[in-house]
Amino acid sequence: MPVIGVPINASFDGMDALLAIVQMPPGIPVATVAVNGAMNAAILAVQILAVGDTEIAERLTTYKESLKTKIVEADAKLGTIKYTYKTN
């Protein structure tokens, strides 16, 4: 059974949790995501499931395409922002 470790930022900026996850003994592999990376852990879990399920794979592809669209739209909006700079 795959194990996905999600370090939580409770103390030491989550570094203590991160180190605890990555120091698993041999024979116990753990995929580790970023501190407070529950969303990425969920996506990783779905990617694992999608290997054996075409419906899940298709839905994951659709979801990732929607993320791409949101990023492209956000980038376009950022390009329209104008700033007035003062040098004195």
SENUTOR-961228 format. One record per residue (C-alpha): residue number from 0; residue in three letters; x, y, z. Coordinates in nm, 4 decimals. Layout:
BEGIN
+-----+------+----------+----------+----------+
: pos : code :        X :        Y :        Z :
+-----+------+----------+----------+----------+
: NUM :  ala :        X :        Y :        Z :
...
+-----+------+----------+----------+----------+
END
This chain:
BEGIN
+-----+------+----------+----------+----------+
: pos : code :        X :        Y :        Z :
+-----+------+----------+----------+----------+
:   0 :  met :   0.0000 :   0.0000 :   0.0000 :
:   1 :  pro :   0.1524 :   0.3375 :  -0.0987 :
:   2 :  val :   0.2147 :   0.5859 :   0.1799 :
:   3 :  ile :   0.2065 :   0.9595 :   0.1148 :
:   4 :  gly :   0.3515 :   1.1782 :   0.3886 :
:   5 :  val :   0.2161 :   1.5298 :   0.4359 :
:   6 :  pro :   0.4264 :   1.7296 :   0.6821 :
:   7 :  ile :   0.2152 :   1.9806 :   0.8727 :
:   8 :  asn :   0.3423 :   2.3227 :   0.9752 :
:   9 :  ala :   0.2790 :   2.2875 :   1.3486 :
:  10 :  ser :   0.6227 :   2.3802 :   1.4817 :
:  11 :  phe :   0.9649 :   2.4595 :   1.3392 :
:  12 :  asp :   0.7928 :   2.5647 :   1.0145 :
:  13 :  gly :   0.7045 :   2.1997 :   0.9524 :
:  14 :  met :   1.0683 :   2.0946 :   0.9205 :
:  15 :  asp :   1.0388 :   1.8559 :   1.2155 :
:  16 :  ala :   0.7448 :   1.6823 :   1.0483 :
:  17 :  leu :   0.9246 :   1.6727 :   0.7131 :
:  18 :  leu :   1.2343 :   1.5143 :   0.8653 :
:  19 :  ala :   1.0246 :   1.2594 :   1.0539 :
:  20 :  ile :   0.8603 :   1.1493 :   0.7301 :
:  21 :  val :   1.1749 :   1.1206 :   0.5192 :
:  22 :  gln :   1.3630 :   0.9219 :   0.7847 :
:  23 :  met :   1.1587 :   0.6054 :   0.7450 :
:  24 :  pro :   1.3503 :   0.2789 :   0.7809 :
:  25 :  pro :   1.4442 :   0.0659 :   0.4793 :
:  26 :  gly :   1.1524 :  -0.1238 :   0.3331 :
:  27 :  ile :   0.8984 :   0.1464 :   0.4139 :
:  28 :  pro :   0.8934 :   0.3807 :   0.1135 :
:  29 :  val :   0.7089 :   0.7072 :   0.1636 :
:  30 :  ala :   0.6243 :   0.9634 :  -0.1022 :
:  31 :  thr :   0.6602 :   1.3041 :   0.0602 :
:  32 :  val :   0.4983 :   1.6281 :  -0.0530 :
:  33 :  ala :   0.5592 :   1.9862 :   0.0556 :
:  34 :  val :   0.4818 :   2.1169 :   0.4018 :
:  35 :  asn :   0.1028 :   2.1665 :   0.4197 :
:  36 :  gly :   0.0827 :   2.0072 :   0.0741 :
:  37 :  ala :  -0.2392 :   1.8117 :   0.1239 :
:  38 :  met :  -0.3688 :   1.9147 :  -0.2187 :
:  39 :  asn :  -0.0546 :   1.7813 :  -0.3876 :
:  40 :  ala :  -0.0844 :   1.4617 :  -0.1822 :
:  41 :  ala :  -0.4388 :   1.4178 :  -0.3095 :
:  42 :  ile :  -0.3283 :   1.4721 :  -0.6692 :
:  43 :  leu :  -0.0457 :   1.2199 :  -0.6224 :
:  44 :  ala :  -0.2910 :   0.9649 :  -0.4827 :
:  45 :  val :  -0.5214 :   1.0164 :  -0.7803 :
:  46 :  gln :  -0.2263 :   0.9794 :  -1.0191 :
:  47 :  ile :  -0.1426 :   0.6453 :  -0.8557 :
:  48 :  leu :  -0.5036 :   0.5293 :  -0.8902 :
:  49 :  ala :  -0.5209 :   0.6549 :  -1.2496 :
:  50 :  val :  -0.2546 :   0.4056 :  -1.3576 :
:  51 :  gly :  -0.5149 :   0.1290 :  -1.3372 :
:  52 :  asp :  -0.8363 :   0.3191 :  -1.4093 :
:  53 :  thr :  -0.8968 :   0.5011 :  -1.7373 :
:  54 :  glu :  -1.1958 :   0.6964 :  -1.6035 :
:  55 :  ile :  -0.9861 :   0.8376 :  -1.3199 :
:  56 :  ala :  -0.7046 :   0.9093 :  -1.5668 :
:  57 :  glu :  -0.9417 :   1.1038 :  -1.7931 :
:  58 :  arg :  -1.0845 :   1.3026 :  -1.5027 :
:  59 :  leu :  -0.7332 :   1.3801 :  -1.3786 :
:  60 :  thr :  -0.6340 :   1.5019 :  -1.7246 :
:  61 :  thr :  -0.9408 :   1.7272 :  -1.7329 :
:  62 :  tyr :  -0.8578 :   1.8633 :  -1.3870 :
:  63 :  lys :  -0.4961 :   1.9363 :  -1.4807 :
:  64 :  glu :  -0.6089 :   2.1089 :  -1.8008 :
:  65 :  ser :  -0.8391 :   2.3295 :  -1.5912 :
:  66 :  leu :  -0.5428 :   2.4204 :  -1.3694 :
:  67 :  lys :  -0.3425 :   2.5101 :  -1.6790 :
:  68 :  thr :  -0.6262 :   2.7310 :  -1.8034 :
:  69 :  lys :  -0.6458 :   2.9120 :  -1.4683 :
:  70 :  ile :  -0.2707 :   2.9769 :  -1.4718 :
:  71 :  val :  -0.2753 :   3.1090 :  -1.8285 :
:  72 :  glu :  -0.5688 :   3.3392 :  -1.7433 :
:  73 :  ala :  -0.3979 :   3.4644 :  -1.4259 :
:  74 :  asp :  -0.0789 :   3.5308 :  -1.6221 :
:  75 :  ala :  -0.2730 :   3.7309 :  -1.8806 :
:  76 :  lys :  -0.4347 :   3.9391 :  -1.6062 :
:  77 :  leu :  -0.0967 :   4.0082 :  -1.4487 :
:  78 :  gly :   0.0231 :   4.1388 :  -1.7831 :
:  79 :  thr :  -0.2449 :   4.4094 :  -1.7791 :
:  80 :  ile :  -0.1530 :   4.5540 :  -1.4400 :
:  81 :  lys :   0.0104 :   4.8969 :  -1.4665 :
:  82 :  tyr :   0.2221 :   5.0525 :  -1.1960 :
:  83 :  thr :   0.3185 :   5.4120 :  -1.1476 :
:  84 :  tyr :   0.6747 :   5.4336 :  -1.0278 :
:  85 :  lys :   0.8030 :   5.7277 :  -0.8303 :
:  86 :  thr :   1.1733 :   5.7890 :  -0.8263 :
:  87 :  asn :   1.1735 :   6.0669 :  -0.5693 :
+-----+------+----------+----------+----------+
END
